[in-house]
Amino acid sequence: MRCPGNNMDAIRCNQLLDVAEELIDNQGVVSFRFAQIAKGAGCSTNTLYKYFESKEDVLVCLFLRNTISSQIPLFIKENPDLSIHEHAVLSILFTFEAVKRSPIFNILRVVAINSMFWQLASSDKVEILKNRVNLFWSRIKRPLENAVARGELAATQLEIDDLSQALYFFLAGATSSFESKLMDEQYFTANDDVGYRHISRLMNHYQWREPITREMMQALSLRISAHLDKAQANCRNCRTCLSAGRQSDCNSELIENKNIINS
């Protein structure tokens, strides 16, 4: 099932996704039915099937339009003064701030990337999903490789791979725990300072020319928060989703950032 090819289709598709998201808010991701989307949008089921083959297609698309991969490029463009150190933690901090604002984003992430689920979506949606997941991994890994190339980080390729995975696994565990609300405070504390400490320990286990600091991450989080307050709603649409899907990795963004070597 291909994505919208013109502006009118994109608008209609977004309307259907808005209804689906409201259904999830009210009924949960498991309980809502595919046909309810058409009823809520005031259209026929034939119109719904024009854009989505199944409930799985809808949930994949909801995840895709909520991903931070479609929002980070705009933030980088608006903040050309980001340092290599800030680029290195940008995806992690951006995700934390996005989850705070939209718990449904994390629910969709957990559901959409489950292999028992995404394999039921149409092949075109699966291809976009795979691209987006790998794009996010690149947004964690490429800045580390760039830091090595700039002499800011002394690390082998194996160490970069290890650090990338450690950051991603920490992010996945922390956001899932934050959203579940199941853990007692003795096991999990949803506190920004705790998160900054974990990230700095992971990062500073490796040889940075200058350490990753809590103060830097706190300042960057405030900038991200201000950006999301202003721009998040405008990013959640088919146009930005498709734009993000055409990116193979974040190298071009790093190259275009003329001030990236600033610390």
Secondary structure, DSSP 8 states (H G I E B T S, - for coil): -----SHHHHHHHHHHHHHHHHHHHHH-TTT--HHHHHHHHT--HHHHHHH-SSHHHHHHHHHHHH-GGGTHHHHHHH-TT--HHHHHHHHHHHHHHHHHH-HHHHHHHHHHT-HHHHTTS-HHHHHHHHHHHHHHHHHHHHHHHHHHHTTSEE--HHHHHHHHHHHHHHHHHHHHHHHH--S-TTT----HHHHHHHHHHHHHTSEESS---HHHHHHHHHHHHHHHHHHHHHHSSHHHHHHHHT-S-SHHHHHH-TTTT--
